[in-house]
Amino acid sequence: MSDKAAHRTTFAAGDWYAVVGEEVTVLVPPAARSRVAGLWDIADGGGSFEEVLDGLLADGLSSLEGFVLVGHGERTRVLVRGDVAATFSTAHGEVALAHEPDSMWADRTLDGVTGGRITVGDAVLEADLALVAGVARAGAVQFGERPLGTDGTQAHEPAHVPATPQEPEHAAEEAPELEPTPEPVPVPAPDPEPAPVPEPAPQTVEPEPLSFGSPLADDPATTGEQPAVVDPSPYPADDHDGQTSVAPPVEDFARPVPGTPGHELAPSVVARPVARLVVSTGEVVDVDRVILFGRAPEARAFASSDQPRLVTVASPNHEISSTHLEIRPGAGADHGMAVVTDMGSTNGTVLVQPGLPPEDLQAGMAVALIPGAILDLGDGVTIQTTNP
C-alpha cells in the first residue's frame, strides 16, 4: 500500500496468529503455532514477500489448512487459502478474495490499495485494537484509517448535528409564601442519674498449703540427702516447669525470587531499559524495573523500594489471572536482558522464543527473554519483546 495511513493496522482478538512486519502481514491458524516464531524472525528482519512465503511453506503445505499473506508496497500482493475472507479498497472499487476449493490458493496483485479487512471464518468482529509490528492472537485484521463495514462497504461516521436548546416545559412558578416557623418549645432537662454505689472489694482468702505423704520423708534435714539441682539449660528461658517445649519459629512464606541461582538480583530500577515490551493492546512498556501484568495486578508481595509498574490488560473470559506474570531486568548471567516469571497463573503462559518451539512457563521459574520473544497470556493478549 503506497499510503502509510493505509498500513495502519488494527485487529480483533481471536484464535489465529497475526504476524505484522513493515513489509508483510501473515495470518496462520492455531495448528500452525510452531511456525509463528520463524515467521516473525523473518518479518522483523525486513524479509520480503517471497522470503516470508518460503518460511511459511518450509514445513509443508498439506498440514497448513489455511493462511493469509499480504505484501505491502506500491503494489499489494495477496495470497489467501482456507476459510478466510479478504476485502480490499482500491481506487477502482472494492475487491474481494476467497479461496476456491479446486485451487491451491487465491493469488491477486492490486494497485492503489487504501484499506482492507481480513476475517477468519464467518465471525463478524470489530477490529478496534491497535497493532504495531509484532504478533497477536486475532480473528480479524484491518488496514487503513477508515474501517470497512461488515458488508464490505466503507463505514461512514454520522454527521455532527448541533444540539438545539429546548425551552423548559413549565415556566418557573412563583415560590409560595412560607408560613412562619413556630418557636421551639424548651424541653426540660432530665434529672441526673444517681451515682453508682461501688461494690465492696472481694476478700482474698489465702489457701492453705497442701501436703502429700509424710512431712519427714522428703525433708532433707531428716534424710540427710541434698536436694537435686535441675540444670535449666535444656529448656527455654521462659519455660518454667520444664515440660513445655517451644518449636523454632516458622518462616514467612516467600514469593519465588526470579533470576539465576547463585547470582544477585538486579537493582529495583536500572538506569537504562534492558528491553521494550509491545502489548497487543498497543501499549509499549520499557523494562527498567519490575513490571506486573494481569487482569488486576497487585504489588502487595513487594517492598515499597521495588517500585513495580502495574499493567492491566482486559480479559473478558477470565483466562488471565489477576497478577499473571512478572517481567524484570535480569542479573548475573542474565544481566542486560529481561527475565519473565509466571506468578502461578490459573491458565498458564505460553512463551515462543525466536527459532525455538513454544513452551509453557513453570510458575516461579524465571526465563530470560530473547528479542522477538512472544508471551501468550490468553484472551488474545500477547506481549512481544524487542530491543529498547
MOWOMO-V627413 format. One record per residue. RES is the residue in three letters. PSI is psi in radians with two decimals (999 if undefined). OMEGA is omega in degrees with one decimal (999 if undefined). D_LAST is the distance of its C-alpha to the last C-alpha in Angstrom with 2 decimals. Layout:
res=RES psi=PSI omega=OMEGA d_last=D_LAST
res=RES psi=PSI omega=OMEGA d_last=D_LAST
//
This chain:
res=MET psi=2.23 omega=-175.0 d_last=28.14
res=SER psi=-0.59 omega=-177.9 d_last=28.56
res=ASP psi=2.23 omega=-179.6 d_last=27.51
res=LYS psi=-0.53 omega=178.1 d_last=23.82
res=ALA psi=-0.55 omega=179.8 d_last=25.08
res=ALA psi=-0.27 omega=179.0 d_last=26.74
res=HIS psi=-0.02 omega=175.0 d_last=23.47
res=ARG psi=2.24 omega=-170.3 d_last=22.20
res=THR psi=2.33 omega=169.5 d_last=22.08
res=THR psi=2.86 omega=-177.8 d_last=23.21
res=PHE psi=2.85 omega=172.7 d_last=24.50
res=ALA psi=2.43 omega=-176.7 d_last=26.87
res=ALA psi=2.48 omega=-179.8 d_last=26.30
res=GLY psi=-2.84 omega=-175.4 d_last=28.38
res=ASP psi=-0.39 omega=-177.6 d_last=28.89
res=TRP psi=2.89 omega=176.8 d_last=27.64
res=TYR psi=2.19 omega=176.8 d_last=24.17
res=ALA psi=2.11 omega=177.7 d_last=22.61
res=VAL psi=2.01 omega=-173.5 d_last=20.11
res=VAL psi=2.11 omega=174.6 d_last=18.85
res=GLY psi=-3.06 omega=179.6 d_last=17.48
res=GLU psi=-0.59 omega=-173.9 d_last=17.97
res=GLU psi=-0.45 omega=-173.0 d_last=21.39
res=VAL psi=2.79 omega=170.3 d_last=22.68
res=THR psi=2.29 omega=-177.9 d_last=23.06
res=VAL psi=2.42 omega=171.2 d_last=24.65
res=LEU psi=2.25 omega=178.1 d_last=26.40
res=VAL psi=2.68 omega=-178.4 d_last=27.96
res=PRO psi=2.95 omega=-178.8 d_last=30.12
res=PRO psi=-0.56 omega=-179.2 d_last=29.44
res=ALA psi=-0.32 omega=-179.5 d_last=31.60
res=ALA psi=0.48 omega=-177.2 d_last=29.19
res=ARG psi=-0.54 omega=-179.1 d_last=26.21
res=SER psi=-0.29 omega=179.8 d_last=26.21
res=ARG psi=-0.19 omega=-171.0 d_last=25.37
res=VAL psi=-0.78 omega=-176.4 d_last=22.26
res=ALA psi=-0.75 omega=179.0 d_last=19.77
res=GLY psi=-0.69 omega=178.6 d_last=21.35
res=LEU psi=-0.73 omega=179.0 d_last=21.44
res=TRP psi=-0.65 omega=178.6 d_last=17.76
res=ASP psi=-0.71 omega=179.7 d_last=17.11
res=ILE psi=-0.80 omega=-177.3 d_last=19.50
res=ALA psi=-0.70 omega=-179.6 d_last=18.39
res=ASP psi=-0.47 omega=177.6 d_last=14.65
res=GLY psi=0.15 omega=178.5 d_last=15.95
res=GLY psi=0.44 omega=-179.5 d_last=18.08
res=GLY psi=2.61 omega=-179.5 d_last=21.23
res=SER psi=3.05 omega=178.5 d_last=24.43
res=PHE psi=-0.79 omega=-178.2 d_last=26.76
res=GLU psi=-0.68 omega=179.8 d_last=28.99
res=GLU psi=-0.71 omega=178.2 d_last=26.32
res=VAL psi=-0.65 omega=177.9 d_last=25.08
res=LEU psi=-0.70 omega=176.5 d_last=28.79
res=ASP psi=-0.77 omega=178.2 d_last=29.46
res=GLY psi=-0.61 omega=-179.5 d_last=26.76
res=LEU psi=-0.65 omega=-176.3 d_last=28.12
res=LEU psi=0.16 omega=-176.1 d_last=31.65
res=ALA psi=-0.61 omega=-179.4 d_last=30.94
res=ASP psi=0.22 omega=177.2 d_last=32.39
res=GLY psi=2.71 omega=-179.1 d_last=35.28
res=LEU psi=-0.47 omega=-174.2 d_last=36.28
res=SER psi=-0.56 omega=179.7 d_last=39.00
res=SER psi=0.02 omega=-179.0 d_last=36.64
res=LEU psi=1.70 omega=-173.3 d_last=34.46
res=GLU psi=-0.40 omega=-179.8 d_last=36.40
res=GLY psi=2.78 omega=175.3 d_last=34.38
res=PHE psi=2.89 omega=171.4 d_last=31.29
res=VAL psi=2.30 omega=176.7 d_last=30.14
res=LEU psi=2.13 omega=-178.5 d_last=28.42
res=VAL psi=2.18 omega=174.4 d_last=27.73
res=GLY psi=2.14 omega=-176.8 d_last=26.88
res=HIS psi=2.37 omega=178.7 d_last=25.68
res=GLY psi=-2.81 omega=176.8 d_last=27.11
res=GLU psi=-0.60 omega=173.0 d_last=30.28
res=ARG psi=2.47 omega=-175.8 d_last=32.13
res=THR psi=2.10 omega=178.5 d_last=30.96
res=ARG psi=2.30 omega=-175.7 d_last=31.85
res=VAL psi=2.29 omega=170.3 d_last=32.32
res=LEU psi=2.31 omega=-178.3 d_last=33.43
res=VAL psi=2.28 omega=176.9 d_last=34.67
res=ARG psi=2.41 omega=176.7 d_last=36.20
res=GLY psi=-2.85 omega=-175.6 d_last=37.56
res=ASP psi=1.25 omega=-177.0 d_last=37.97
res=VAL psi=2.42 omega=176.4 d_last=35.51
res=ALA psi=2.25 omega=179.7 d_last=36.35
res=ALA psi=2.25 omega=179.3 d_last=34.55
res=THR psi=2.31 omega=-177.0 d_last=35.65
res=PHE psi=2.50 omega=176.1 d_last=34.49
res=SER psi=2.22 omega=177.7 d_last=35.60
res=THR psi=3.07 omega=178.7 d_last=36.78
res=ALA psi=-0.33 omega=-178.8 d_last=38.96
res=HIS psi=0.07 omega=179.3 d_last=41.93
res=GLY psi=-2.97 omega=-178.1 d_last=41.36
res=GLU psi=2.46 omega=177.9 d_last=39.85
res=VAL psi=2.13 omega=-179.7 d_last=39.42
res=ALA psi=2.40 omega=178.0 d_last=39.35
res=LEU psi=2.42 omega=176.1 d_last=38.53
res=ALA psi=2.60 omega=-178.1 d_last=39.68
res=HIS psi=2.21 omega=175.2 d_last=40.33
res=GLU psi=2.41 omega=-175.7 d_last=44.02
res=PRO psi=-0.55 omega=-176.2 d_last=45.33
res=ASP psi=-0.05 omega=-178.5 d_last=47.09
res=SER psi=2.82 omega=179.2 d_last=44.11
res=MET psi=-0.76 omega=175.3 d_last=41.11
res=TRP psi=2.95 omega=174.7 d_last=38.74
res=ALA psi=2.26 omega=-175.4 d_last=38.82
res=ASP psi=2.23 omega=-178.1 d_last=37.49
res=ARG psi=2.44 omega=173.7 d_last=37.30
res=THR psi=2.21 omega=-172.5 d_last=35.95
res=LEU psi=2.59 omega=176.3 d_last=35.85
res=ASP psi=2.56 omega=173.8 d_last=35.85
res=GLY psi=0.67 omega=179.0 d_last=34.71
res=VAL psi=2.24 omega=178.5 d_last=32.71
res=THR psi=-0.19 omega=179.6 d_last=31.58
res=GLY psi=2.93 omega=179.9 d_last=30.64
res=GLY psi=2.92 omega=-179.6 d_last=31.20
res=ARG psi=2.38 omega=176.7 d_last=31.15
res=ILE psi=2.20 omega=-178.3 d_last=31.02
res=THR psi=2.36 omega=179.2 d_last=32.68
res=VAL psi=2.21 omega=178.3 d_last=33.23
res=GLY psi=-2.64 omega=-177.4 d_last=36.85
res=ASP psi=0.10 omega=-175.4 d_last=39.00
res=ALA psi=2.49 omega=174.8 d_last=36.66
res=VAL psi=1.84 omega=-172.2 d_last=36.33
res=LEU psi=2.58 omega=175.9 d_last=32.96
res=GLU psi=1.97 omega=180.0 d_last=31.30
res=ALA psi=1.49 omega=-173.5 d_last=27.92
res=ASP psi=0.17 omega=178.9 d_last=26.39
res=LEU psi=2.24 omega=-178.7 d_last=22.88
res=ALA psi=2.47 omega=-179.0 d_last=20.08
res=LEU psi=1.94 omega=173.2 d_last=18.18
res=VAL psi=-3.06 omega=179.6 d_last=15.18
res=ALA psi=2.16 omega=-177.1 d_last=14.33
res=GLY psi=-2.77 omega=-177.0 d_last=14.54
res=VAL psi=2.44 omega=178.5 d_last=17.44
res=ALA psi=2.69 omega=172.0 d_last=19.85
res=ARG psi=2.06 omega=-169.7 d_last=23.40
res=ALA psi=2.67 omega=171.8 d_last=25.54
res=GLY psi=-0.22 omega=176.6 d_last=29.22
res=ALA psi=2.53 omega=178.4 d_last=28.96
res=VAL psi=2.37 omega=-175.4 d_last=26.57
res=GLN psi=2.34 omega=173.6 d_last=27.30
res=PHE psi=2.56 omega=174.1 d_last=26.60
res=GLY psi=2.79 omega=-178.1 d_last=27.59
res=GLU psi=-0.76 omega=-177.1 d_last=27.90
res=ARG psi=2.12 omega=-176.7 d_last=31.21
res=PRO psi=2.72 omega=173.5 d_last=31.55
res=LEU psi=2.57 omega=174.5 d_last=34.54
res=GLY psi=2.96 omega=-179.1 d_last=37.25
res=THR psi=-0.34 omega=178.3 d_last=38.32
res=ASP psi=0.19 omega=177.4 d_last=41.21
res=GLY psi=0.02 omega=-179.9 d_last=39.09
res=THR psi=2.82 omega=179.2 d_last=39.85
res=GLN psi=2.39 omega=178.4 d_last=37.65
res=ALA psi=2.04 omega=-178.0 d_last=37.41
res=HIS psi=2.53 omega=176.7 d_last=38.60
res=GLU psi=2.53 omega=178.6 d_last=37.98
res=PRO psi=2.50 omega=179.3 d_last=41.23
res=ALA psi=2.55 omega=-179.6 d_last=42.63
res=HIS psi=2.14 omega=179.6 d_last=42.35
res=VAL psi=2.08 omega=-178.7 d_last=45.79
res=PRO psi=2.48 omega=-179.0 d_last=46.36
res=ALA psi=2.36 omega=-180.0 d_last=47.83
res=THR psi=2.15 omega=-179.7 d_last=51.56
res=PRO psi=2.41 omega=-178.8 d_last=52.81
res=GLN psi=2.52 omega=176.9 d_last=55.53
res=GLU psi=2.49 omega=176.2 d_last=58.70
res=PRO psi=2.49 omega=-176.3 d_last=59.26
res=GLU psi=-0.64 omega=-176.3 d_last=61.67
res=HIS psi=2.40 omega=175.0 d_last=64.01
res=ALA psi=2.65 omega=-179.6 d_last=65.01
res=ALA psi=2.21 omega=179.0 d_last=64.63
res=GLU psi=2.65 omega=178.2 d_last=67.80
res=GLU psi=2.46 omega=-179.1 d_last=69.53
res=ALA psi=2.31 omega=179.1 d_last=68.84
res=PRO psi=2.63 omega=179.5 d_last=71.91
res=GLU psi=2.26 omega=-177.4 d_last=73.79
res=LEU psi=2.43 omega=176.3 d_last=72.87
res=GLU psi=2.56 omega=179.9 d_last=75.68
res=PRO psi=2.41 omega=179.8 d_last=76.02
res=THR psi=2.20 omega=179.7 d_last=74.42
res=PRO psi=2.55 omega=179.2 d_last=77.12
res=GLU psi=2.48 omega=-179.4 d_last=76.91
res=PRO psi=2.48 omega=178.4 d_last=75.76
res=VAL psi=2.20 omega=-179.1 d_last=78.56
res=PRO psi=2.41 omega=178.3 d_last=78.09
res=VAL psi=2.24 omega=-179.4 d_last=77.73
res=PRO psi=2.45 omega=179.8 d_last=79.70
res=ALA psi=2.46 omega=178.7 d_last=77.66
res=PRO psi=2.69 omega=177.8 d_last=78.10
res=ASP psi=2.46 omega=179.4 d_last=80.23
res=PRO psi=2.46 omega=178.5 d_last=78.36
res=GLU psi=2.52 omega=179.0 d_last=78.01
res=PRO psi=2.56 omega=179.2 d_last=80.08
res=ALA psi=2.42 omega=180.0 d_last=78.27
res=PRO psi=2.48 omega=-180.0 d_last=77.71
res=VAL psi=2.13 omega=-178.6 d_last=80.18
res=PRO psi=2.43 omega=177.4 d_last=78.45
res=GLU psi=2.58 omega=-179.8 d_last=79.23
res=PRO psi=2.47 omega=179.4 d_last=81.10
res=ALA psi=2.39 omega=179.7 d_last=78.97
res=PRO psi=2.48 omega=-180.0 d_last=79.39
res=GLN psi=2.34 omega=-179.5 d_last=81.58
res=THR psi=2.18 omega=179.4 d_last=80.07
res=VAL psi=2.08 omega=179.0 d_last=82.33
res=GLU psi=2.19 omega=178.5 d_last=81.78
res=PRO psi=2.59 omega=177.9 d_last=81.93
res=GLU psi=2.47 omega=179.5 d_last=84.43
res=PRO psi=2.50 omega=178.2 d_last=83.08
res=LEU psi=2.58 omega=178.8 d_last=83.21
res=SER psi=2.57 omega=-179.1 d_last=84.95
res=PHE psi=2.36 omega=177.3 d_last=85.07
res=GLY psi=-2.92 omega=-179.0 d_last=87.73
res=SER psi=2.27 omega=-178.2 d_last=90.24
res=PRO psi=-0.36 omega=-178.1 d_last=89.31
res=LEU psi=-0.24 omega=-173.7 d_last=90.76
res=ALA psi=-0.63 omega=-176.6 d_last=89.01
res=ASP psi=0.16 omega=-177.4 d_last=85.62
res=ASP psi=2.06 omega=179.8 d_last=86.93
res=PRO psi=-0.46 omega=-179.1 d_last=86.09
res=ALA psi=-0.56 omega=-177.4 d_last=89.23
res=THR psi=-0.54 omega=-178.1 d_last=91.45
res=THR psi=-0.40 omega=-179.1 d_last=89.61
res=GLY psi=0.00 omega=179.5 d_last=88.92
res=GLU psi=2.56 omega=176.7 d_last=85.40
res=GLN psi=2.45 omega=178.3 d_last=82.39
res=PRO psi=2.51 omega=-179.7 d_last=79.70
res=ALA psi=2.42 omega=179.5 d_last=76.59
res=VAL psi=2.15 omega=-178.7 d_last=73.55
res=VAL psi=2.23 omega=177.2 d_last=70.27
res=ASP psi=2.01 omega=-176.7 d_last=67.22
res=PRO psi=-0.04 omega=-173.7 d_last=64.52
res=SER psi=-0.58 omega=-178.5 d_last=61.69
res=PRO psi=-0.16 omega=-174.6 d_last=60.71
res=TYR psi=2.70 omega=176.4 d_last=59.97
res=PRO psi=2.79 omega=-176.8 d_last=57.38
res=ALA psi=-0.50 omega=-178.1 d_last=58.52
res=ASP psi=0.24 omega=179.7 d_last=58.73
res=ASP psi=1.73 omega=-170.4 d_last=60.63
res=HIS psi=-0.60 omega=-174.1 d_last=64.17
res=ASP psi=-0.05 omega=178.0 d_last=66.11
res=GLY psi=0.06 omega=-178.2 d_last=64.36
res=GLN psi=-0.28 omega=-177.3 d_last=63.95
res=THR psi=2.18 omega=179.1 d_last=60.54
res=SER psi=2.49 omega=-178.9 d_last=57.49
res=VAL psi=2.11 omega=-179.0 d_last=54.04
res=ALA psi=2.76 omega=177.1 d_last=51.09
res=PRO psi=2.61 omega=-178.1 d_last=47.95
res=PRO psi=2.50 omega=179.5 d_last=45.31
res=VAL psi=2.25 omega=-180.0 d_last=42.89
res=GLU psi=2.55 omega=176.1 d_last=39.22
res=ASP psi=2.64 omega=178.1 d_last=37.05
res=PHE psi=2.30 omega=-178.7 d_last=34.82
res=ALA psi=2.33 omega=175.7 d_last=31.40
res=ARG psi=2.45 omega=178.1 d_last=28.25
res=PRO psi=2.28 omega=-179.3 d_last=26.67
res=VAL psi=2.04 omega=-178.5 d_last=24.21
res=PRO psi=2.89 omega=179.6 d_last=21.24
res=GLY psi=3.00 omega=179.5 d_last=20.30
res=THR psi=2.26 omega=179.7 d_last=22.22
res=PRO psi=2.43 omega=178.7 d_last=25.93
res=GLY psi=-0.10 omega=179.4 d_last=27.07
res=HIS psi=2.57 omega=179.4 d_last=23.80
res=GLU psi=2.78 omega=178.5 d_last=23.11
res=LEU psi=2.68 omega=175.1 d_last=20.58
res=ALA psi=2.74 omega=176.6 d_last=17.42
res=PRO psi=2.84 omega=-176.3 d_last=18.10
res=SER psi=-0.74 omega=179.4 d_last=18.02
res=VAL psi=2.17 omega=179.6 d_last=15.23
res=VAL psi=2.76 omega=-175.9 d_last=12.95
res=ALA psi=-0.68 omega=-179.1 d_last=12.43
res=ARG psi=2.42 omega=179.1 d_last=8.70
res=PRO psi=2.50 omega=178.3 d_last=6.27
res=VAL psi=-0.28 omega=-179.8 d_last=6.34
res=ALA psi=2.95 omega=176.0 d_last=4.64
res=ARG psi=2.35 omega=-177.9 d_last=4.81
res=LEU psi=2.22 omega=177.7 d_last=8.56
res=VAL psi=1.90 omega=-178.8 d_last=10.66
res=VAL psi=2.55 omega=-178.6 d_last=14.23
res=SER psi=-0.30 omega=176.5 d_last=17.18
res=THR psi=-0.11 omega=-178.7 d_last=18.61
res=GLY psi=-0.16 omega=-179.7 d_last=16.11
res=GLU psi=2.45 omega=178.7 d_last=14.31
res=VAL psi=2.22 omega=-174.9 d_last=10.52
res=VAL psi=2.30 omega=175.5 d_last=9.61
res=ASP psi=2.43 omega=-179.3 d_last=6.99
res=VAL psi=1.54 omega=174.2 d_last=8.31
res=ASP psi=0.14 omega=-179.5 d_last=9.94
res=ARG psi=-3.04 omega=176.9 d_last=13.38
res=VAL psi=2.31 omega=178.7 d_last=15.60
res=ILE psi=2.23 omega=179.5 d_last=15.17
res=LEU psi=2.23 omega=177.3 d_last=18.34
res=PHE psi=2.50 omega=176.3 d_last=18.82
res=GLY psi=3.10 omega=179.1 d_last=22.38
res=ARG psi=-0.60 omega=175.3 d_last=25.26
res=ALA psi=1.26 omega=-172.3 d_last=26.04
res=PRO psi=2.54 omega=178.0 d_last=23.88
res=GLU psi=2.61 omega=-177.9 d_last=25.57
res=ALA psi=0.58 omega=-177.0 d_last=24.63
res=ARG psi=-0.50 omega=-176.7 d_last=28.21
res=ALA psi=0.04 omega=-176.4 d_last=27.57
res=PHE psi=2.60 omega=173.2 d_last=25.18
res=ALA psi=2.74 omega=-178.0 d_last=26.36
res=SER psi=-0.43 omega=179.9 d_last=25.84
res=SER psi=-0.31 omega=-179.9 d_last=23.90
res=ASP psi=-0.51 omega=179.2 d_last=21.08
res=GLN psi=1.00 omega=-179.4 d_last=20.11
res=PRO psi=2.65 omega=175.0 d_last=18.58
res=ARG psi=2.30 omega=-177.8 d_last=16.96
res=LEU psi=2.21 omega=179.0 d_last=19.08
res=VAL psi=2.01 omega=-178.5 d_last=18.05
res=THR psi=2.29 omega=177.8 d_last=21.26
res=VAL psi=2.54 omega=-178.1 d_last=21.63
res=ALA psi=2.48 omega=178.3 d_last=24.98
res=SER psi=1.43 omega=-176.7 d_last=27.15
res=PRO psi=-0.60 omega=-178.3 d_last=30.54
res=ASN psi=0.15 omega=179.2 d_last=31.93
res=HIS psi=0.61 omega=173.7 d_last=30.71
res=GLU psi=-0.35 omega=-179.9 d_last=28.98
res=ILE psi=2.32 omega=-179.6 d_last=26.08
res=SER psi=2.90 omega=-178.5 d_last=27.14
res=SER psi=-0.93 omega=171.5 d_last=26.99
res=THR psi=1.71 omega=-166.6 d_last=24.44
res=HIS psi=-0.95 omega=-178.3 d_last=23.12
res=LEU psi=2.88 omega=-178.4 d_last=20.21
res=GLU psi=2.41 omega=173.8 d_last=17.94
res=ILE psi=2.28 omega=-177.6 d_last=14.34
res=ARG psi=2.87 omega=174.1 d_last=13.62
res=PRO psi=2.46 omega=179.9 d_last=12.17
res=GLY psi=2.96 omega=179.2 d_last=14.48
res=ALA psi=2.93 omega=178.6 d_last=17.14
res=GLY psi=-2.19 omega=178.6 d_last=19.65
res=ALA psi=-0.39 omega=-179.7 d_last=19.17
res=ASP psi=0.22 omega=-178.3 d_last=15.92
res=HIS psi=2.37 omega=-179.3 d_last=14.48
res=GLY psi=0.04 omega=179.3 d_last=10.82
res=MET psi=2.88 omega=173.6 d_last=10.42
res=ALA psi=2.45 omega=177.4 d_last=10.71
res=VAL psi=2.51 omega=-177.1 d_last=14.38
res=VAL psi=2.50 omega=178.0 d_last=16.27
res=THR psi=2.17 omega=173.0 d_last=19.89
res=ASP psi=2.23 omega=-174.6 d_last=22.36
res=MET psi=0.59 omega=-179.6 d_last=24.37
res=GLY psi=0.66 omega=-178.5 d_last=27.62
res=SER psi=2.71 omega=-176.9 d_last=27.16
res=THR psi=-0.81 omega=-175.5 d_last=30.35
res=ASN psi=0.00 omega=174.4 d_last=29.23
res=GLY psi=3.12 omega=-178.4 d_last=26.45
res=THR psi=2.36 omega=178.2 d_last=23.02
res=VAL psi=2.25 omega=179.5 d_last=22.56
res=LEU psi=2.25 omega=175.8 d_last=19.66
res=VAL psi=1.86 omega=176.4 d_last=19.25
res=GLN psi=2.54 omega=179.5 d_last=17.36
res=PRO psi=2.21 omega=178.1 d_last=17.26
res=GLY psi=0.06 omega=-178.6 d_last=20.74
res=LEU psi=2.68 omega=177.7 d_last=22.08
res=PRO psi=2.76 omega=178.1 d_last=24.48
res=PRO psi=2.60 omega=177.4 d_last=23.66
res=GLU psi=2.61 omega=176.0 d_last=24.33
res=ASP psi=2.18 omega=178.8 d_last=25.29
res=LEU psi=2.44 omega=174.3 d_last=23.60
res=GLN psi=2.37 omega=-176.9 d_last=26.27
res=ALA psi=2.29 omega=176.5 d_last=26.44
res=GLY psi=-0.08 omega=-178.7 d_last=25.43
res=MET psi=2.12 omega=-178.4 d_last=23.97
res=ALA psi=2.42 omega=-179.8 d_last=20.36
res=VAL psi=2.29 omega=177.3 d_last=18.53
res=ALA psi=2.46 omega=-176.2 d_last=15.40
res=LEU psi=2.23 omega=175.0 d_last=12.94
res=ILE psi=2.50 omega=175.4 d_last=12.26
res=PRO psi=2.27 omega=-174.9 d_last=9.52
res=GLY psi=-0.09 omega=178.7 d_last=11.70
res=ALA psi=2.59 omega=-177.6 d_last=13.60
res=ILE psi=2.26 omega=177.4 d_last=15.48
res=LEU psi=2.22 omega=179.8 d_last=17.20
res=ASP psi=1.91 omega=-177.8 d_last=20.48
res=LEU psi=-0.28 omega=-174.6 d_last=21.88
res=GLY psi=2.92 omega=-179.6 d_last=24.92
res=ASP psi=0.52 omega=177.7 d_last=26.40
res=GLY psi=0.16 omega=-178.3 d_last=24.09
res=VAL psi=2.15 omega=176.8 d_last=20.89
res=THR psi=2.70 omega=177.3 d_last=17.96
res=ILE psi=2.18 omega=179.5 d_last=14.37
res=GLN psi=2.39 omega=-179.7 d_last=12.00
res=THR psi=2.22 omega=176.6 d_last=9.06
res=THR psi=3.00 omega=175.6 d_last=6.40
res=ASN psi=2.57 omega=-179.6 d_last=3.84
res=PRO psi=999 omega=999 d_last=0.00
//
